[in-house]
């Protein structure tokens, strides 16, 4: 089932074409990475896909429902989240727990299952031992991790992640990739992730989408190649 279906998307900044006739899709049950050289408008493509930027032309379809027929839930983590300032009053644990509150029920007590999910999410990003720290005490990389943990506990159907492993060491990155693969293959989630570490993540992913510069053009025009893992199975 296609959770994302983009066809012939073109995007301009002012009068300059940045993305041109881009088409791609992401199905439930697969872990897809999006790569490209610096300046290849990867983040722009994701934002245009999510409706955060308005495309010049083309179509973007986000499935309204998941495979169970329920409203599709999207978890989006933009690049390098660091907007929590030193005065942010919450602890790590309090912030991540808030991801389990149903909309409009912010003070509803969490169940034992909720508490277990919060602990598992923080452990998965290596932040359980820091659960009682104030958000303002954390580094930018740590803030990125707790944002991921909060997204995990909200249980989205579609993960859209922009360079989520920034600041993680190799073991943490591999643990994260393994978790994403598990969510896709076992729980039927869809994962679209922008990354520069496509060598490290390659064993875990189902498809590799690459933005490349349009040939023989002075403009920043890009098109899309859809590459199956780059392990010879095209």
Order of alpha helices (4+ residues) and beta strands (2+ residues): beta-beta-beta-alpha-beta-beta-alpha-alpha-alpha-beta-alpha-beta-alpha-beta-beta
